[in-house]
Amino acid sequence: MSTHLAILPLDIIDTLTAQLNQENPHPGFATRFLRLPHPRTGLASLFLLHDQHSQDDSTKTSSILEVQAISPTNARTWFIGEEVVADGKLMVMTPMDPMFLLMYLLRVPQARVGSKGNFRPMSDIIEEVAATASDASEKDAQKDPSLKVSTDDVISFLSLDFVQSSIKRVCDIKVITEEITVYRYSHDVVLENLKGKVARLSDPRVAEMSRTLVRNLAKDGLMDDGKEGLLESGRMKLACELLSQYLPRDILQDLIASYDFAKLDAHLKTVKDEELALLALAPDTGKRAKAPKAVTAGKGSQKRKKDAKAADDVATGDGDKKKKKDAKSSHGVEQLKKANVAGMSKLSTFFTKKTT
């Protein structure tokens, strides 16, 4: 069995440890993997489904994590104690909002027919989405079997309680009777909820927790005094870029278009133009600095004479002799030359046969 190094939340480590020690009191809620379409690319990706119970078993919290493999550009290995792991990849598992997966899956029927679609019971939608997602992965699965999306995985995911409770964040809902509720994917509902995420991520208390985001804002000159309005827009645009990792291109474009980034874009363009202007001036400054050396007044003939002498030295070999003569010895060699060697045996005497 192959070994992989992974980083994952502590509660999952505790659950896996309990399962390995056969201490899991909830065998029906075992941690398991699902292969689902990634919301940005549509390619089959690996996700980890995890159930966590409270200490008194009164409540259960479910979550889904994205599994990513970070591969080094060059061949690497891990050393774990006395064991050498040949696979140098690092597995990272991070919690993910099921809304992103729902957004991609439930819009599949609309993308196929090119209209808003009709309100339908969720059971019908799940059946169609599972079949469509599985069929769409067939072409990629022919090249790589790991890219195959299983209908069972899609149905299992869409049937989970915590996923069902998130459907209202991507769908319009109509309650026909107490027993019949119908759903339809809504682009407007999705954008409204995404804008809520942007507002939370762009909050200074959240955005400034990341040093990388702060450096990016400072690099663009948005942290200066008097640029509070641009700074707020900069945080919002960075929040959109963070969400872009889980959004299809068309939804991302509509999300960005819902904000007015005209002043921010103009400022960033000015900053970029200034950087390009400085880069363009740098080579010219170097040329101007070198120019006086090449055209010293009245010394053209002297330069030609020096060049001719250097050519003669190369031709006669005097150049090499001069270099050897001018070469300075190191400090250690000079000290050895001054040492008193009277009475010392020559080094060659140690390698001659002794006379009897």
WOKA-V77578 format. One record per residue. N is the residue number from 1. RES is the residue in three letters. SS is DSSP state (helix for helix, strand for strand, loop for the rest). Layout:
BEGIN
<<N RES SS> <N RES SS>>
END
This chain:
BEGIN
<<1 MET loop> <2 SER loop> <3 THR loop> <4 HIS loop> <5 LEU strand> <6 ALA strand> <7 ILE strand> <8 LEU loop> <9 PRO loop> <10 LEU helix> <11 ASP helix> <12 ILE helix> <13 ILE helix> <14 ASP helix> <15 THR helix> <16 LEU helix> <17 THR helix> <18 ALA helix> <19 GLN helix> <20 LEU helix> <21 ASN loop> <22 GLN loop> <23 GLU loop> <24 ASN loop> <25 PRO loop> <26 HIS loop> <27 PRO helix> <28 GLY helix> <29 PHE helix> <30 ALA loop> <31 THR loop> <32 ARG strand> <33 PHE strand> <34 LEU strand> <35 ARG strand> <36 LEU strand> <37 PRO strand> <38 HIS loop> <39 PRO loop> <40 ARG loop> <41 THR loop> <42 GLY loop> <43 LEU loop> <44 ALA strand> <45 SER strand> <46 LEU strand> <47 PHE strand> <48 LEU strand> <49 LEU strand> <50 HIS strand> <51 ASP strand> <52 GLN strand> <53 HIS strand> <54 SER loop> <55 GLN loop> <56 ASP loop> <57 ASP loop> <58 SER loop> <59 THR loop> <60 LYS strand> <61 THR strand> <62 SER strand> <63 SER strand> <64 ILE strand> <65 LEU strand> <66 GLU strand> <67 VAL strand> <68 GLN strand> <69 ALA strand> <70 ILE strand> <71 SER loop> <72 PRO loop> <73 THR loop> <74 ASN loop> <75 ALA loop> <76 ARG loop> <77 THR loop> <78 TRP strand> <79 PHE strand> <80 ILE strand> <81 GLY loop> <82 GLU loop> <83 GLU strand> <84 VAL strand> <85 VAL strand> <86 ALA loop> <87 ASP loop> <88 GLY loop> <89 LYS loop> <90 LEU strand> <91 MET strand> <92 VAL strand> <93 MET strand> <94 THR strand> <95 PRO strand> <96 MET strand> <97 ASP loop> <98 PRO helix> <99 MET helix> <100 PHE helix> <101 LEU helix> <102 LEU helix> <103 MET helix> <104 TYR helix> <105 LEU helix> <106 LEU helix> <107 ARG loop> <108 VAL helix> <109 PRO helix> <110 GLN helix> <111 ALA helix> <112 ARG helix> <113 VAL helix> <114 GLY loop> <115 SER loop> <116 LYS loop> <117 GLY loop> <118 ASN loop> <119 PHE loop> <120 ARG strand> <121 PRO strand> <122 MET helix> <123 SER helix> <124 ASP helix> <125 ILE helix> <126 ILE helix> <127 GLU helix> <128 GLU helix> <129 VAL helix> <130 ALA helix> <131 ALA helix> <132 THR helix> <133 ALA helix> <134 SER helix> <135 ASP helix> <136 ALA helix> <137 SER loop> <138 GLU helix> <139 LYS helix> <140 ASP helix> <141 ALA helix> <142 GLN helix> <143 LYS helix> <144 ASP loop> <145 PRO helix> <146 SER helix> <147 LEU helix> <148 LYS loop> <149 VAL loop> <150 SER loop> <151 THR helix> <152 ASP helix> <153 ASP helix> <154 VAL helix> <155 ILE helix> <156 SER helix> <157 PHE helix> <158 LEU helix> <159 SER loop> <160 LEU loop> <161 ASP helix> <162 PHE helix> <163 VAL helix> <164 GLN helix> <165 SER loop> <166 SER loop> <167 ILE helix> <168 LYS helix> <169 ARG helix> <170 VAL loop> <171 CYS strand> <172 ASP strand> <173 ILE strand> <174 LYS strand> <175 VAL strand> <176 ILE loop> <177 THR loop> <178 GLU loop> <179 GLU loop> <180 ILE loop> <181 THR strand> <182 VAL strand> <183 TYR strand> <184 ARG strand> <185 TYR strand> <186 SER loop> <187 HIS helix> <188 ASP helix> <189 VAL helix> <190 VAL helix> <191 LEU helix> <192 GLU helix> <193 ASN helix> <194 LEU helix> <195 LYS helix> <196 GLY helix> <197 LYS helix> <198 VAL helix> <199 ALA helix> <200 ARG helix> <201 LEU helix> <202 SER loop> <203 ASP loop> <204 PRO helix> <205 ARG helix> <206 VAL helix> <207 ALA helix> <208 GLU loop> <209 MET loop> <210 SER loop> <211 ARG helix> <212 THR helix> <213 LEU helix> <214 VAL helix> <215 ARG helix> <216 ASN helix> <217 LEU helix> <218 ALA helix> <219 LYS helix> <220 ASP loop> <221 GLY loop> <222 LEU loop> <223 MET loop> <224 ASP loop> <225 ASP loop> <226 GLY loop> <227 LYS loop> <228 GLU helix> <229 GLY helix> <230 LEU helix> <231 LEU helix> <232 GLU helix> <233 SER helix> <234 GLY helix> <235 ARG helix> <236 MET helix> <237 LYS helix> <238 LEU helix> <239 ALA helix> <240 CYS helix> <241 GLU helix> <242 LEU helix> <243 LEU helix> <244 SER helix> <245 GLN helix> <246 TYR helix> <247 LEU loop> <248 PRO loop> <249 ARG helix> <250 ASP helix> <251 ILE helix> <252 LEU helix> <253 GLN helix> <254 ASP helix> <255 LEU helix> <256 ILE helix> <257 ALA helix> <258 SER loop> <259 TYR loop> <260 ASP loop> <261 PHE loop> <262 ALA helix> <263 LYS helix> <264 LEU helix> <265 ASP helix> <266 ALA helix> <267 HIS helix> <268 LEU helix> <269 LYS helix> <270 THR helix> <271 VAL helix> <272 LYS helix> <273 ASP helix> <274 GLU helix> <275 GLU helix> <276 LEU helix> <277 ALA helix> <278 LEU helix> <279 LEU helix> <280 ALA helix> <281 LEU helix> <282 ALA helix> <283 PRO helix> <284 ASP helix> <285 THR helix> <286 GLY helix> <287 LYS helix> <288 ARG helix> <289 ALA helix> <290 LYS helix> <291 ALA helix> <292 PRO helix> <293 LYS helix> <294 ALA helix> <295 VAL loop> <296 THR loop> <297 ALA loop> <298 GLY loop> <299 LYS loop> <300 GLY helix> <301 SER helix> <302 GLN helix> <303 LYS helix> <304 ARG helix> <305 LYS helix> <306 LYS helix> <307 ASP helix> <308 ALA helix> <309 LYS helix> <310 ALA helix> <311 ALA helix> <312 ASP helix> <313 ASP helix> <314 VAL helix> <315 ALA helix> <316 THR helix> <317 GLY loop> <318 ASP helix> <319 GLY helix> <320 ASP helix> <321 LYS helix> <322 LYS helix> <323 LYS helix> <324 LYS helix> <325 LYS helix> <326 ASP helix> <327 ALA loop> <328 LYS loop> <329 SER loop> <330 SER loop> <331 HIS helix> <332 GLY helix> <333 VAL helix> <334 GLU helix> <335 GLN helix> <336 LEU helix> <337 LYS helix> <338 LYS loop> <339 ALA loop> <340 ASN loop> <341 VAL loop> <342 ALA loop> <343 GLY loop> <344 MET loop> <345 SER loop> <346 LYS loop> <347 LEU helix> <348 SER helix> <349 THR helix> <350 PHE helix> <351 PHE helix> <352 THR loop> <353 LYS loop> <354 LYS loop> <355 THR loop> <356 THR loop>>
END
